[in-house]
């Protein structure tokens, strides 16, 4: 990681007035409520609210009961997964000071996915708990490897070097994952659909299994907001202000790994959510992580919920997995960020 003095732009941004930030967070929260209502009512078959309320009240033999059993867990999973991916993306960009950092681009999701597949194919791990722990360990290993490779050479870990190291790692790990799956016809079908990334397989058991990891990862990430602000000023300045630079990065990275590892274990690898929402957040609430992190969580939840709804509408009577929708939306944003930043450091 390159070291340097405080950036005047970063200092000015950290001193921004809080005017309007609560308004944006309130609008996001209201939008998320509306998106959840839309997610519950929209699908291959539309459902009206009296039927939904009847299902919530426990009335049987109605379509509302099926909606409550299927769409409500699916909506909750989209909210939790989107919040986790948005928050982890903002933390990763803060740790690396790279505008291209994202669990998918840095290969973290691919590492988590390969660990889950390895556990299933070689060790017979079939429980949700085993998948979660495997994914978190795989995500941590991939993050460490990419950061180590991206730090080689002059200048330390520059944004472009991290993106290239992450892309190369993601391709290599994904290829290994396919090689592991191909001889195993017994798991190939379920794993291949899971690898696309989606929330269609949501269940109450899956939500309960991932929730403790998301709570822990979210708490660690939000607690790291002040230190991420200091890191934005440069390593030397942060150390001069009494911030333990290496330890701060390690703690924040642990929170991000818990978030994206647990999400990948349940939903499969979903890309670009963690890339897009932090950039939108900086435009609207500034770079102060005390505001940016909650914004990223709310906007990530909103984005993934709307992407899931769009996937159901666009391919009726079937549906598109949410990972496909976010890839279509996120790839152009990635190209725009690279062109806008004109990142050339190698």
N, C-alpha and C positions, 0 to 999 in steps of 0.2 A: 504494500500500500504506500502510495506516495505521501510524503509529509510536506507540510507547508504552513504558511502563516494564514490568519483568518481572511476569508474572502470578503471584500466589502459588500458584495451582493448578498452573501449569506447573512452577514451581520445586520444589514438593513432589513432583510426579510424577517429575521427573528424578532425585530423590533416593531413589526407591523401592529397596527391597532387591531383589537379583537372585534371591531364593528363588522357585522354581517356574518361572522363565523357561526354563531348560534342559529342564525336564520337558515344558512345552508344546511346545517345538521338537522334542523327541524323539518326542512323541506325533504331531505333525504329520508327521514323517519316516516313522514307522511307518505312519500312515494313508495316506500317499502311496504307499508300497510296495504296500500292500493294494489301493489304488485302481488302480494300474498293473496288478497281477495280474488284477483284475476286468475292466479295459479290454481286456486281451489275450484273455480267455476269453469275454466276453459280446458278442453281436452278433446279426445276423439268424439265425445258427446257432451254437449253443454248441459249444465245442471243449474237449476234456479235455487235461490237462497232458502225458500221454505223447505225444500228437500234436504239441503245441507244442514239446516238447523235441526230438522228432524233426525238426521243421522247423528248429530252431536248429542241430541237428547236421548239417543239409544233406541229409537224406533227401528224395528227390523223390517225386512222385506221392502225396502225402499232403495232407490239409487243413491240417496243421501248416505246410507250406511256404507256403501261401497266407496263413495267419495271420501268419507272420513277415514276409512281403512287404508286407502291408497294415496289420495292426493294430499291429504294433510301431512303425513310423514314425508312425502316427496317435497312439499313446499318447505317444511322445516329443514330438511337436508340441504335444499338449495340455499336457504338463508344462511345456515351455519357454514356450509362449504364456501360460499361466496365471501362471507365475512372473514373466514380464515385465510383464504387465498389473497384477498385484498390487503389484509393486515400484514401477512407474511411478505408480500411483495414490497410494501412500503418499508418494512424493517430491513429487508435485504438491500434495497436501494440506499437506505441510510447507512448501513454497515459498510457497504462497498463504495459509496459515493458514486455509483454508476447508474445512469438513467436507463440502462438496458437490463438491470437486474430483475429477475423474475424466477419463481420456482421452476417454470418450464424451460426458459432459456438457459438457466444456469445448470440444468441437468439434474436438479434435486428431485423433481417428480419422476424422472426416468429411473434414478437410483432407488427411490421408494418402490416403484412398480416392479423392478427386477428383483428386489429383495422379497416381495410378496410372492412372486412367481417361483423363485428359488425355494422358498419355504413350502409351497404347495407341491412342487414337482419332486423335490429331493427329500423332504423331511415330513411330508404328509400333514402339514399344518393347515387345518381347515377352519379353526375357530376364529371369530372376529378378533378376539384378544391377540391371538398369534399373528394375524395379519397386521394389526395395528403396531405391535412392537417391531415386527419385521420391517414395515414401511418406515418407521421412525429411524431405525438403525441404518437402513439403506439411504434414506435422505441425508442423514448426518455424514455418512461415508462419502456420498457424492459431493456434498457441499465442501467438505474438507479437501477432497481431491481437486475440485475445480479451482478453489481459492489458491491451493498450492501451485498448480500449473499456471494459473493466471498471474502469480507473483514472480515467476521466473523472468530473468532478463532485467534490462535497465528500466528504471521508473516504477518498479513494483507492479501492483495489480491495477492496471489502467482499465477503464470501462470496456474498451474494445477487446483487450486481451481476455478479460473475464467472459465476455460474450462469446468469443471464439472458443475458449476452453470449454465453456458450458455447452455450446452447440456440438463440438466434437465429442464430448463425453456423452451427451444425450444420444447422438447417433450410434456411437459404439455400444452403449448400454442397451439401447432399444434393439439393436441387432442381436446382441447376446440373449436378450429376453425372448426374441422370436426363435432363436436356435434352441432354447430350452423348451419352448412350447411345442414345436413341430413334432417331436417324437411322442408327445404325450396327448394322444387323441382323447383321453378321458377328461382332461382339463382344458383342452384347446378352445372349445366353444365358449365356455363361460369366461375364460381369461381374455379372449380376443374381443368380446363385446365390452368387457370391463375396461380394457386398455383404451378404448375410444374416449372414455370419460363421460359419465352421466349420473343422473340422480334417480333414474327410473326404478332402481332396485331398493329404494328406501324402505326401511322398516323401523319399528319402535326399538327393536333390539340393536340395530346398527346405530341409531341415534344415541341410545344410552351408552353404548360401548365407546363411541368417539368423544362424547361430551366432556369427560374428565380431562382428556388430552387437550381439547380445544380451550377449556377454561384455564388450564395451567399455561398453555402457550400464549393465550391472549393476555393473561395477567402479567407474565414475564415481559411480553412485548410492550404493553402499555407502561409498565414500570420503567422500561428502558428509554422512554421518550426524552427525558432530560439529557441523558448521556448521548443519545443520537444527535440532539441539538448541538452539543459540544463537539462531537466528532465532525459535524458539518463545517466547523470553523477551521479544521485542520488538526492533524495529530499533535503538532507542537503546541498549538494554542490550547487544545483540550487537556494535554498533560500539564501545561502551565496553570490551568484552572483547577487542578487536583483530580482530574478524571483518570482512572486507570484504564488506558486505552485498550490494551489487549483483553483485559477482563470484561470490559464493557461490551466489546464486540462479541466475545464468547457467550455472554449471557443473552444478549439480544439474538444471536444466531440460534441459541438453544430454543428460544421461544418460537422463532420462525420455523425451525425444523419440526417442532411438535405440531405446529399448525398445518403445514403442508404435508407432513408425513401421515398424520391421522386422516386428513381429507383424501389423500391419494389412496389410502388403504380401503376406504369405503366407496369412494366415487370413481376411482381410477384417475389417471393423470389428466388434469384440465389446465390448459395453457392460457396465457395472455391476460387473465383477470388481474393477477398481481402486477402486470406491466402497465396496464391502462389506467387503473384507478388512482395510483399515486400521482401520476402526471395531471390528471384532472383535479385532484385535490390541491396540488401546488398552485394551480391557476386560481382556484376559488378560495382557499383558506390559508395559503402561504406554506412555508416550509417548516414552521414550528411543529415538531412531531407531537406535541401535546394536543394539537388540533388535527394534524394530518392523519395520525393513526386511527382515531375514532371515525374520521371521514372515510378513510380507506376501508374500514370494516363495514360501515353502512353502505357505501357505494358498491363495494364488492358483492354484498348480499343482494342489493337491488339489481345489479347487472346480471348475476347468475340466475336469479329468479325470473327476470324478463327474458333472458336467453332460453331458459327452459320452456317458458310459455311460447316463445316464437318457434322453437323447435317442434312443438306440438301442432301449432297452426300451419306451419309451412309445408308439412309433409302428410297432411291428413289423407287417408285414415290412419296412416302410420305416424311416425315421429322421427325427428332428428335428435340424436344425443346432444346434450348441451356442450360437450367438448368440441363438436363439429361447428356449432354456432359461434362459440367464442373464438375458434381458430379463424373463421371467416372474418369476424370483426376485428380481431387483434393483429393479424398479420399486416394489414395496411398501416395500422398505428405503429407497429414496430419499424417498418420501413420509413415512415414519416419522422420518427424520433431520430433514427440514424442520419437521415438527410438533414434534418434541422440542426442537429448538434455538430455535424461535420466532424465526427470522431475519426482521427487519423493515427492516434498514438498506438504503436506496436511494442 
